[in-house]
């Protein structure tokens, strides 16, 4: 059934319900006991407002007048807009059953008397608020799916939402609830396209081999060709040979999946090619939920830094356009080394930084060495809380991980763990972006090697891009400080929002979807949580 037919049917149904509610209201006006029945309505509203102070304040301010169950044209418009919005809940990957629109329609059709109308009024309000929060800010509380998702959903207050609904055209309010970012729009379009593909056979049969190379022929090449055609990477063809066109299609596929684009369908490439479309659909729906968590009133920032952890890249975005990008290394998969997800604001960089070793590394890695040999780890100073270097001759065997009273600091230099520059957005997790002397790691396809901080492949160019907003010759300015070999803080005149995100599905500007492995298994946890809330794949529905 098309969206137009759904809306037409809904308008007919809700119009009929409107007459029923209007009749009930008219009956009240003709009854000599009107004051009793109106009081019954108001009493029912007051009794069921509950603990939500925003809802209570809204209804008290309007003398308990309804916004849903009255007979006015505005009330009818709100009822229609709400039911129509529920019809599109699946498009957004929301748990439609949570709102139970069929039961609400039955309640609308069968309402009678003041008390029943009051109970229905608040039920509709609560359902609207649930839907509004889910659509605008996400179905889940971010941190409940993973303790390393350090985000708080940007929820509007109940009173603000209800005030908007009571003063603005309802259609515009529901449009306003939808996240406005281009990424959310593209993800939703990708979701609808993939659902359509699944309704028409998906991507066909998997390719029954572990690898194929250019020049090969046969049935397995035909299977590869057909799969690439169904995915949209190749125009229909009758070729049974791994020719130049198939090789080019494989290269495009590899680029979209974070693989080396060599045109060879090796083991890793074939594994991605044979991934089920239902799994990709789950990734898109999780990405939509994650984008709702970033639906900030102020947006992501006219200029902002975006680090998609599982894409292993750090980007500078200006006015929704990518202006700089470099490869990155993120935290190891071990639970105590994974990079968390959060947003903060970068306000300075440090050129020629010292490395103050995190306590977990000091006691977990270096203290056992110092206990055995006090002169080990000689490239790092052992210092007091005030920064004075400790005489190692006294030894450290008397200290445990709990009692060790010192810090450790590596001075600036070419072998410093932070390299020549670090970029600071002060946060409670002690995470920042920085240079590194271990450049060979950037050639690895999976770059999970750090203790949690984010290493950059081109940190100097990253610094130039940031400094270009405040100095005429950022490269000369940067190296003038670097050559002093002195630790120097450089403030950013215009602080830049930083968003550390985790997207196994994300889009390019033209709408093409990219996919990445779920290296921390966070998306799997989010999908389980969404499914527990009633989110379902719509792949098999017509």
Number of C-alpha atoms within 10 A of each C-alpha: 6 8 11 9 10 13 18 12 13 18 18 12 15 21 15 13 22 24 14 18 24 16 14 19 19 12 13 18 14 9 11 9 10 14 12 13 17 19 14 18 24 21 16 20 27 17 12 15 20 11 8 12 13 16 22 18 14 19 22 13 9 10 9 18 17 21 23 26 25 18 19 14 10 17 18 21 19 20 24 23 22 19 21 22 19 20 16 15 18 17 16 22 25 26 21 20 15 13 19 12 19 12 10 16 16 11 17 23 17 13 19 16 16 23 19 16 28 27 21 22 24 24 18 21 18 17 17 21 19 15 25 23 22 24 23 25 27 24 25 19 15 21 15 13 18 17 12 17 19 15 16 13 21 16 17 14 15 23 18 13 20 20 14 14 18 18 10 12 14 20 16 12 19 18 11 12 17 18 22 16 16 13 19 23 17 20 24 19 15 20 25 18 13 22 22 17 16 19 14 12 11 18 21 18 13 17 21 13 16 13 16 20 15 16 11 12 15 11 12 19 25 18 18 25 27 23 21 21 18 17 18 14 19 20 14 12 12 8 14 16 19 22 15 12 17 25 20 17 19 25 21 17 25 24 16 18 21 18 17 14 18 14 21 21 26 14 13 14 23 21 16 17 22 18 12 15 19 16 10 19 22 21 25 27 27 23 23 28 26 23 22 25 24 24 23 18 10 7 12 20 16 13 20 22 25 20 26 20 27 24 26 23 20 27 20 21 18 14 10 16 12 15 12 15 19 18 19 27 29 28 22 19 17 11 10 12 16 21 26 22 20 19 19 15 16 22 17 20 23 18 27 25 27 22 17 16 17 14 14 12 12 20 21 12 11 17 21 18 16 21 16 12 14 19 15 15 14 11 12 16 21 22 16 13 11 8 13 12 15 14 12 15 8 9 14 18 15 9 15 13 13 7 9 14 11 18 21 23 19 19 19 20 16 13 14 21 21 26 23 24 26 27 23 21 21 14 13 6 12 11 18 18 24 27 24 24 15 13 13 9 17 17 10 10 12 17 21 25 18 16 19 22 22 29 33 27 25 17 22 20 16 20 18 17 15 23 22 13 12 11 13 10 11 19 16 12 14 18 13 11 16 18 10 11 16 15 18 16 17 15 14 15 12 14 15 21 18 24 20 19 21 26 25 25 25 24 20 12 12 7 15 13 19 20 22 21 17 15 16 20 11 19 24 15 15 24 19 14 17 22 14 11 16 16 22 18 16 19 19 11 9 9
